[in-house]
């Protein structure tokens, strides 16, 4: 992920720097991916399950920027580190979603559920 593993979890699972390896990946455009899904399944409700290890902020920002959040009926989004829960929840509220949030690790990660 783009978010680092929190120190508490590194200690808990005894993760050392030599246990980790950087990997380069190609990032897909969230709006383009959603458009392809909509084209393949016209009229079907879209449910978003997003656990992107820190990339969730950019994905939600992109879907908000293009107006594609309106195509999503419900979502469960795991957030990691800063900017945190409110950055996700505020975007979803602005798009007309009802929100329920739960912090799993303070200042580290949590879940935002959204529905219309």
SVG drawing of the C-alpha trace seen along z (x, -y; Angstrom):
<svg xmlns="http://www.w3.org/2000/svg" viewBox="-31 -18 48 29">
<polyline fill="none" stroke="black" stroke-width="0.4" points="0.0,0.0 0.9,-3.6 0.4,-3.9 3.2,-2.6 2.5,0.1 1.8,-1.5 4.6,-1.0 2.3,0.8 1.5,3.4 5.1,3.7 5.9,4.5 3.0,6.8 3.8,8.9 7.6,8.4 7.9,6.9 11.5,5.7 12.6,3.5 14.3,6.5 10.9,8.3 9.5,5.6 10.1,5.1 9.1,2.2 7.0,3.1 6.0,0.9 2.4,1.2 0.3,-0.4 -2.6,-2.4 -5.9,-2.3 -8.1,-5.4 -11.0,-4.8 -13.5,-6.7 -12.5,-4.7 -12.9,-1.4 -16.3,-2.4 -17.5,-3.4 -16.5,0.0 -18.4,1.7 -21.5,-0.4 -21.3,0.3 -21.1,4.1 -23.9,4.0 -26.3,1.2 -29.0,0.6 -27.3,2.8 -26.6,1.2 -22.9,0.6 -21.5,1.5 -18.0,0.2 -15.7,2.2 -12.5,0.2 -9.4,1.3 -6.5,-0.4 -3.9,-0.8 -3.7,-4.6 -4.8,-5.1 -8.4,-5.4 -8.2,-9.2 -7.1,-9.6 -9.7,-7.1 -12.6,-8.9 -11.3,-12.3 -11.2,-11.1 -14.8,-9.7 -16.0,-12.9 -14.2,-15.1 -15.8,-13.2 -19.3,-12.9 -19.0,-9.1 -19.9,-8.8 -23.5,-9.3 -23.3,-5.9 -22.5,-4.1 -25.4,-2.8 -23.4,-1.9 -19.8,-1.6 -17.5,-0.2 -14.2,-2.0 -11.2,-1.3 -9.1,-4.4 -5.5,-4.5 -3.5,-7.2 -3.9,-10.9 -6.0,-12.6 -8.3,-10.2 -12.0,-9.3 -13.5,-12.8 -11.7,-13.2 -13.6,-10.2 -16.9,-10.8 -17.2,-14.5 -16.8,-13.6 -19.4,-10.9 -21.8,-13.2 -21.4,-15.8 -22.5,-13.2 -25.7,-12.4 -24.6,-9.4 -25.6,-8.6 -22.5,-7.6 -21.6,-5.3 -17.9,-5.2 -15.8,-3.0 -12.2,-3.6 -10.3,-0.4 -6.9,-1.8 -6.9,-5.4 -5.2,-7.8 -4.3,-4.8 -7.3,-3.1 -11.0,-2.7 -14.1,-1.9 -16.6,-4.2 -19.9,-2.6 -22.0,-4.7 -25.5,-4.2 -28.3,-6.2"/>
</svg>
